[in-house]
Amino acid sequence: MLFEAAALLTASLALVGVGGPVLMPESSQVSVYETVSARVADRQSDAGASQASAELEVQSAAAIDIDVASLRTMTGSNLLVGMSQLAVAELRSFVAEYPTRVDSVLATPPEATVVSAWWTLLDSTQRATLTTATPRLVGNLDGVPLAQRSRANERYLSESLAEAKRVLAGHSSDAERSLASGRVAVLSQVQLALKPSDGGPKRSLILLDPNGSGRAAIALGNPDTADYIGYLVPGMNYRVEPAMVNWTTVADDVYREQRAVLAARKKAPAATTTAPGTASVTAASATGSRLVSGYPDAAATTAKTVATIAWIGYEAPDVFSVGWRDRAVAGAAFLETSWAGVRASRGADQPFISVFAHSYGSTVSLMALANGSVQVDALVVVGSPGSEIQSADKLEVANGNVFVGKADWDPAVSSAFFGSDPGASSYGARALGVDGATDTVTGAWLGGSLGHNDYFRPGSESLHNMALIGTDNADLATDDDE
């Protein structure tokens, strides 16, 4: 079979700065490497040559014959190259016979930049084949554009749910039925969370792993094109089942608030009558649309676009396991690779990425940003029990945009349970207003947050400040002294 894609991926790896050549079977490795290395070297000698032009040059590299049987021993980027050359029937047969090959790629995936380069160089037929035959692989590879991941994951969701229900309807063992029952619960919650709210944005499934308690992420809006992307990272007890619907609703509230902020920045706000402790009343109410902090309805046209991501990409602890940091360590690694996937797939069109982290999720996020592999543009932590990171300048957050919210009746804040208190003055973060204040733009009253789970309430100072920060309007956010 022709393996022209092997040459393409080798070139892409060199161009994105990943060390080492792609390892191909011995019979073909020399010819691939020599051909591509010469071409890449020629292109790189021209300081004005772009990555895109270099990739176009490499596409004329000689095709290489590879025995398809060698796929059985391939891993990582080699396996991606090989699988992309198979027809649908061949690929389905291969995955059915060697399911651990896909497992190995997802367990230790190539760098997101490598995946992005590989996906970019596939043609439409190859992409469709991979999506049809290996939806779990395509849907969960960071570096593949998120809209295409969603199409794959929705296929995987449908197939997995149908299979689990077949097991329950059949003559299965107690162990098989228990596993299938858990999967149905997880997958049904995801399916329900994918339904958009009234007047809300389209939702897409950008991560799906039904194993164990499950991992999933749902995007609202279009994260492949949005100017502003907000990640919502939850804490204790926020597992896919039963919390995916609830957490996606929170992401919907953040999305609407951000849209309202952008609309208000573009045009004068509607007439507003407010008083402390009462709901805002605007002209938008006449249309039945949802009100957000006294701003014009979020449906107003804005020049900039927003996407939010309800991310339950790790196994959140429960009351019995919340005292340990092992799940935060694992979650931080997953979160880093998710950010890297967005950065890689967006290429030169980089979004403003903000992170809104609650409770134990703040520990996850602080650890991820201290690891230093990916930078975000703003971080908001609320109800945080802290982490071992001792100051904001140790975090990969642009321009020191680190904000900490602490409600008066929240027992987690100021505890420094995991080694530090990000709200301490010595930490270097900015105090986020959460107690209630007047909106600096509209004059509307923003409600206060009292307890540990009150930070994302619509109409609150806390949620509104998050929306300002997430749309690069942090200069308008209130602090706890106002």
Sequence and secondary structure as in RCSB ss.txt:
>XXXX:A:sequence
MLFEAAALLTASLALVGVGGPVLMPESSQVSVYETVSARVADRQSDAGASQASAELEVQSAAAIDIDVASLRTMT
GSNLLVGMSQLAVAELRSFVAEYPTRVDSVLATPPEATVVSAWWTLLDSTQRATLTTATPRLVGNLDGVPLAQRS
RANERYLSESLAEAKRVLAGHSSDAERSLASGRVAVLSQVQLALKPSDGGPKRSLILLDPNGSGRAAIALGNPDT
ADYIGYLVPGMNYRVEPAMVNWTTVADDVYREQRAVLAARKKAPAATTTAPGTASVTAASATGSRLVSGYPDAAA
TTAKTVATIAWIGYEAPDVFSVGWRDRAVAGAAFLETSWAGVRASRGADQPFISVFAHSYGSTVSLMALANGSVQ
VDALVVVGSPGSEIQSADKLEVANGNVFVGKADWDPAVSSAFFGSDPGASSYGARALGVDGATDTVTGAWLGGSL
GHNDYFRPGSESLHNMALIGTDNADLATDDDE
>XXXX:A:secstr
 B HHHHHHHHHHHHTT SS     HHHHHHHHHHHHHHHHHHHTSTT  HHHHHHHHTTS   B  GGGGGG  
HHHHHHHHTTS HHHHHHHHHH HHHHHHHHHS   HHHHHHHHHTS HHHHHHHHHH HHHHHT TTS HHHHH
HHHHHHHHHHHHHHHHHHHS   HHHHHHHHHHHHHHHHHHHHTS  TT   EEEEEEE STT EEEEEEE TTT
 SEEEEEE  TT  HHHHHHHHHHHHHHHHHHHHHHHHHHHS     B  TTS  B GGGGGT   BTTB  TTS
  SS EEEEEEE S    TTTTT SHHHHHHHHHHHHHHHHHHHHHTTS  EEEEEEETHHHHHHHHHHHH SS 
BSEEEEES    S   GGGS BGGG EEEE  TT SSTT  TTS  TTSGGG  EEE  S EE TTT  EEB   
STT TT TTBHHHHHHHHHHTT GGG   TT 
